[in-house]
């Protein structure tokens, strides 16, 4: 696996490999080996010097260190398939859409509004955002900026692979998407890394039409590898009004199903 965003088109425009190596304080031969993915065993000082020379972002720097310091089998934790009841109650207390997903982008839990917002995804027994984006024919219509959703999803998956390269489910997902989706192959080849934190996403929902929401991504407390994704709208905005309509539709037409969570709670 190569270093983030390395190659002929370097992060620092105009710098040749030799110049990057000089800035990092290493030989050209050694830097070439780093570019080709031989990063395990590199010292922290070398990795930090390379990150500074290439002006890597915080996420790219984290990815670089993940490649050099892979998680050992002993340190790996089994992926969660359910959330504890207290987390589900927290989701249900939110007045805005919220879902919990894992490193493979499988949705593990949601509140009623989250299920309503991602209604097309939940037509699958195991809703997965990455599979929907790349493999479902409705995705280009559902996502207002589908190309951006694709490249960000591929970059997020690449970051997770760097964090846990021995994750068999993640590896299987990458293989499936690579086999079945030309779009994924193109985005994966960009070698970008990305982490969802906060921003704006737009959807073309079958009930409320076009809606743009602000999202915030949080780590689920006490659940390594799980993320809580919440969506909000400015009070009084058109998006806020559409969330009210969505909530009414969800309450009238959908019932929350937590049977799996209750049965598998710890």
ABEGO torsion letter per residue (X at the ends): XBBBGBEABBABBGBBAAAAAAAAGBBAAAAAAAAAGBABGBBAAAAAAAAAAAGBBAAAAAAAAAAABBBBAAABBBBBABBBAAAAAAAAABABBBBBBBAAGBBABBBAAAAAAAAAAAABABBBAAAAAAABAAAAAABABAAAAAAAAAAAAAAAAAABAABAAAAAAAAAAAAABAAAAAAAAAGBBBBBABEBBBBBBAAAEBBBBBBBBBBBBGBBGBBBBBBBBBBGBAAAAAAAAAAAAAAAABBBBAAAAAAABX
